[in-house]
Amino acid sequence: MKKLILGIFIICNTLLFACSNGEAESNSGDTLVVGAVGDPQTYNPDARPDDNFYPMAQNIYSRLIKLNNNQEIIPDLAKDWEVSEDGTEITFNLHENITWHDGEPFTSSDAKFTLDMIIEQNGAAVDNLNSMEKVEAPDDNTVVITLSQPDASFLGYLAWYATFIVPEHIYDEDNWDSGTSVEPIGTGPFKFVSHETGVNVELEHNSDYFGDTPKVDRLIFSINSDQDTQIQAFYNGEIDILGGAPPIAEVENIVNSDEYKITPTVWPSRQYLAFNVAEEPFNDPNIRQAIAYALDNEDITMRTDGEIGEAATHFLSPSYEWVLDDDYLIPESNQELAKAKLEETGLEPDENGNYLSTSIDMFESGNFSDIATVVKEQLSQVGIELTINSSEYAAWQEKVVDNQNFQITLLGGYQGPDVGAITSRVSTTGDSNFMGYSNQELDELLDTAGAIFEEEERASYYSEVQRILLEDMIIYPISEWVGSDPVHAYIEGDPFSEEAIGKTGFAEYTYVELTE
Amino acid sequence: MANYIQKRIITGILIIVVSIVLNFTLIKLSPGDPIRVLSGQDSPSPQMQAELTAKYGLDQSVFMQFINYVGNLAKGDLGVSILSNQPVLKMIMERIGPTLLLALTTAIIALIIGTALGIYCARYRGSRFDNIVSGSSYIFDSMPNFWLGMMLIMIFSSSLGWLPTSGMVDLRTNYTGFNYYLDVFKHWLLPATTIVLVTVPYYFRIARSSIIQVMSEDFITTLRATGMSESRIFNKYVFKNAILPTITVFGINLAYIVTGVAIVEIVFSWPGMGSFMLDAIHRRDYPLLMGIYLLLSISVAIMMIIVDVIYAYLDPRILYKER
């Protein structure tokens, strides 16, 4: 027996030794490895939302215009564009002599085809582009989009999600939504090479790219199913760029280390509480206000996001600084006032000192469960007992969105690419308003503001919007989503860096260089 | 014996049929809708939802959906994934290889090590070695496998840098030939160690206790009285009797081979069925889920038949009872 154990031990050691000396048939040129959370579900980035493929699509495809990492609109296939006086016609002038990755020439007709298909085939951006009336391609390098009414959010939406221009010679009605069965052909800085499920997606640089040629030869997305393992793989040097925000417990380690760089950036995306105002007890604004006074969102943020966290101060995202009105700030925490508000409504504390028992519904996502835990703790201090109902997304969607069977829910999500995005969350017909809330004055303000291009005039309407949101307190903003994507110190030109930020968008690695 | 096997196969088929019905019903009963998840919005427009629902045949009655499903199944068609539009069978085939590699090798290694340790400790019951192994078997048995996996990653990858943290191959370099196998082996070591460490205690305890039990039976005492040597008694009589429960546990373990190592696969980003299955559940990809569950039912049924047959072979009393 002892000999057997010894034998196994020796064999293992020999193999281990052999492993560490295995010779590599290495490739010439630089390879950049970026972490990814899952396998792409669709190679047509416009057919349906697929967050797994999004970072890859950012490198394979181009749009007419795109958003950089500061949420500003910058040129892409279109080198410039102009909006007509009345705000309903936008003319895009495209770069010349662009080719698709398969060598076919790109023309304005591909752009027209894509935008028409998004509408016809119910693409992921169909709701975002609903003010688009028609698309024309008068010549090979010009695209003209006509809107049914002036829409200040339109350019932002066109530059954002699921509006990548796809090749007309590849797609038709039958294969538009064909998952991963048609290989992606784009005009972007990197070309698709291969996808091994559960392992990686490999891209190579496109030497015919119309913009600056990428500095690395190969771009590999390493698929990691577990966030905690992914960060260890990053520390171990298997991944050069983490490919997402690190787990909160690791932030301090990364910020304080010379081996890594991190650039926290506030995105127009925020975590907030939404109340079901159609039912008791939250049909009473006093109770909603009591909750707002009971909560301290700075404390919640500090405890759930750590030192890079950013607590919400206004009812609109700080990414649109020009609309923020300091007269209508989120109220500061005041437990006495919270209790007074509760008593005003006629509630009495029971033998345990509780005025009210309620519940919060949430799905597992990011730091949601941490936020709910701190909210529960803070509410308990003013005599509100909170039960946390945590489920996975599909079950949450059925309970909260479909059946409106909830009292409070925790929400997140993008509130861009334009400040007008708040409309879908609070207006009567808004897609993401399932609070049972309807305020005609607010609806009108939002509609008017959405058609105005001039910032100062537009901002005055959003001041009023903030006033109503403060008075009605249907949502309680907690924290901003702070995007950060740690990279190793030897990486230069990542999308957050000085060099790249004006030129590249989210997860676009054209300017990345490995300096070691 | 042929009669016995026949009966077992019929039972196996019944199990598969019942599980198809149950799987279908349970999946449909669970809250959530793949179309909603597919739309990527908290609340998609009713028109978009209706079109997608019709496209995937989800507008028909549940009964019709079931009839269609079974009809296609009879033709060997497992359907097309709602998520990726790829045939379910193809998707499963892509993922099952790595799972089998990890699960089969570790099951066999754990069986050998666990049983060997069990036998040794049973023969030298109460020795210091026995105490140490028995004690540590409880420690590893009670350890969650994902936690143990993470600890091994932190020690052997992040701190010592000896082994890669995750995945199955090195992505920067394309190894070929022998170096490729070495690379896979290097990636296999940590997840395999994790699974072996938490599975060995099962086999160890079963082997140890059944051997101790058999050795205390009357016929062994009789054999000892005849003056037969301890090793001969052990090899010829104890071992064969004591190994039966181990084979049962091994068979049950193998039946869950497709999904049994899912959590360890997720921790180590091993490109097997683990994260794939979890994704299918989250997105309510009905055809894919049904495919995975079907595979699971079939492997459970087949392993039960095999275990029963081996059992009957090793212990002929079973066949007599059946008659």
Interface residues (C-beta under 8 A of the other chain):
Chain A: M1 L4 L15 L16 A18 C19 S20 G22 E23 A24 E25 S26 N27 T31 V33 G38 D39 Q41 T42 R48 P49 D50 D51 N122 A124 V126 D127 D177 S178 G179 T180 S181 E196 T197 G198 V199 N200 I220 S222 I223 N224 S225 D226 D228 T229 Q230 Q232 A233 Y235 N236 E238 E392 Y393 A394 A395 Q397 E398 K399 V401 L411 G413 D431 S432 F434
Chain B: S30 P31 G32 D33 P34 R36 V37 L38 S39 G40 Q41 D42 S43 P44 S45 Q47 M48 E51 L52 S81 L83 S84 N85 Q86 M91 E94 R95 P98 A116 Y120 M150 I153 M154 S157 S158 G161 W162 P164 T165 S166 G167 M168 V169 D170 L171 R172 T173 N174 Y175 T176 N179 L182 D183 F185 K186 L189 E265 I266 V267 F268 S269 W270 P271 G272 G274 S275 F276 L278 D279 H282 R283 R284
